[in-house]
Amino acid sequence: MAETLDVLKQRRSCRAFTNQPVEKEKMAAILQAGTYAPTGRGKQSPIIIVIKDQEVKEKLRKMNAEIMGTKSDPFYGAPELVVVLANKQRPTYIYDGTLVLGNMMNAAADLGIGSCWIHRAKEEFETEYGKSLLKRLGVEGDYEGIGHLVLGYPAKEPVQPAKRKDNYIYEL
């Protein structure tokens, strides 16, 4: 348990990556961790899409930047991109997808891989282009983008965790 707590305490968002790809075995472990996230009533509403196609990755990068209102790279040059969506027919879908992302970020940290949750997947997958990607994959149903996860080897040391606020925990 101590190792798990150490990973949870030390994990930080990475916003500077080397171009070294993540090894297949490590990616598989990170993705598998996502599939073991708790979901409402065990219904497993999320899906995980690994974006390998460079054209698709670049299109999503540009869309994300446009939605954010910037020209900078919202994916921070990360070599790996994963998108989590969840079936809106499940009342817990947002929480389910959030836990999938959290599990993957913690697994990545444990493996020495940097990660950062990037928003705006919802807006991207509401577009015709986003819907066409789901159709291309054979995904049917009413899915909403929960978030992107960019992954890769950190280009610099992570910052130290901030001191936890005094009023974080209350007891009755």
C-alpha positions in Angstrom: 0.0 0.0 0.0 2.9 2.4 0.7 4.0 2.3 -2.9 0.5 3.1 -4.1 0.2 6.1 -1.8 3.7 7.3 -2.9 2.5 7.2 -6.5 -0.7 9.1 -5.7 1.3 11.7 -3.7 3.9 12.3 -6.4 1.9 12.1 -9.6 1.9 15.5 -11.4 0.6 16.7 -14.7 3.3 16.7 -17.4 3.3 19.5 -19.9 6.7 18.9 -21.6 7.4 15.6 -23.3 10.3 14.1 -25.2 9.4 12.6 -28.6 10.2 9.0 -27.3 7.2 6.8 -27.8 5.9 4.8 -24.9 6.7 1.1 -25.1 3.8 -1.1 -26.1 3.9 -3.0 -22.9 3.7 0.1 -20.8 0.9 1.5 -22.9 -1.0 -1.8 -22.6 -0.6 -1.6 -18.8 -1.8 2.0 -18.6 -4.9 1.2 -20.8 -5.6 -1.9 -18.8 -5.6 0.2 -15.6 -8.3 2.3 -17.2 -10.5 -0.7 -17.8 -10.4 -1.5 -14.1 -11.7 1.8 -12.9 -14.8 1.7 -10.8 -18.0 2.5 -12.8 -21.6 3.0 -11.6 -23.3 -0.3 -11.0 -20.3 -2.0 -12.8 -21.9 -1.0 -16.1 -18.6 0.1 -17.7 -20.0 3.0 -19.6 -16.6 4.4 -20.8 -14.6 3.6 -23.9 -11.0 4.3 -24.5 -9.7 5.3 -28.0 -6.0 5.2 -28.7 -5.2 7.7 -31.4 -2.3 6.2 -33.5 -3.2 7.8 -36.9 -1.0 11.0 -37.1 -3.6 12.8 -39.3 -6.3 12.2 -36.8 -4.0 13.3 -34.0 -3.2 16.5 -35.8 -6.8 17.2 -36.6 -7.8 16.7 -32.9 -4.9 18.9 -31.8 -6.0 21.7 -34.1 -9.7 21.3 -33.1 -8.8 21.4 -29.4 -6.7 24.5 -29.8 -9.4 26.2 -31.7 -12.0 25.3 -29.1 -9.6 26.6 -26.4 -9.1 29.8 -28.5 -5.3 29.4 -28.9 -2.8 28.4 -31.6 -0.5 26.7 -29.1 -0.3 22.9 -28.8 -2.9 21.8 -26.3 -1.3 18.3 -26.3 2.2 19.6 -25.3 3.9 17.6 -28.0 3.1 14.3 -26.3 3.8 11.3 -28.5 0.8 9.4 -27.3 -2.9 10.4 -27.3 -5.8 8.6 -25.7 -9.4 9.8 -25.6 -12.0 8.6 -23.1 -15.7 8.8 -23.9 -18.7 7.5 -22.0 -22.2 6.4 -22.8 -24.6 9.2 -21.8 -27.3 6.6 -21.2 -25.7 5.7 -17.9 -26.4 8.3 -15.1 -22.8 8.0 -13.8 -21.1 8.3 -17.2 -19.1 11.5 -16.4 -17.8 10.0 -13.1 -17.1 6.7 -14.8 -15.0 8.3 -17.5 -13.2 10.5 -14.9 -12.2 7.5 -12.9 -10.9 5.8 -16.1 -8.7 8.8 -16.7 -7.5 8.9 -13.1 -6.6 5.2 -13.1 -4.6 5.7 -16.3 -2.7 8.8 -15.0 -1.8 6.9 -11.8 -0.7 3.8 -13.7 1.4 6.0 -16.0 3.1 7.7 -13.0 3.9 4.3 -11.5 5.6 3.3 -14.8 7.6 6.5 -15.1 5.4 7.9 -17.9 4.2 11.5 -17.8 0.6 12.3 -18.4 -1.8 15.2 -18.5 -5.6 15.3 -18.8 -6.7 17.6 -21.5 -10.3 18.9 -21.7 -12.5 19.7 -24.7 -13.1 16.1 -25.8 -16.8 16.8 -25.3 -16.8 19.6 -27.8 -14.7 17.7 -30.3 -16.9 14.6 -30.3 -20.0 16.7 -30.7 -18.8 17.8 -34.2 -19.4 15.9 -37.3 -15.7 15.0 -37.5 -15.8 13.5 -34.0 -18.9 11.6 -34.8 -17.3 10.3 -38.0 -14.4 8.9 -35.9 -16.8 6.9 -33.7 -18.6 5.7 -36.8 -15.3 4.7 -38.4 -14.5 2.6 -35.3 -17.9 1.0 -35.3 -18.9 2.7 -32.0 -22.7 3.0 -31.7 -24.6 4.8 -29.0 -24.8 8.2 -27.4 -21.2 8.9 -26.3 -19.8 12.1 -24.8 -16.1 13.0 -24.8 -14.9 13.1 -21.2 -11.2 13.9 -21.7 -8.0 13.3 -23.6 -4.9 11.8 -21.9 -1.6 12.7 -23.4 1.3 10.4 -22.4 5.0 10.3 -22.9 8.4 10.6 -21.2 8.7 13.8 -19.3 11.2 16.3 -20.8 11.8 17.8 -17.3 11.5 16.9 -13.7 7.9 17.4 -12.3 7.3 20.1 -9.8 6.9 19.2 -6.2 3.4 18.8 -4.8 1.9 21.8 -3.2 1.2 21.7 0.5 -2.2 20.3 1.1 -4.7 22.9 2.4 -5.6 22.8 6.0 -9.3 22.5 5.5 -9.3 19.6 3.0 -10.8 17.1 5.4 -13.7 17.6 7.7 -15.1 15.2 10.3 -18.6 15.0 11.9 
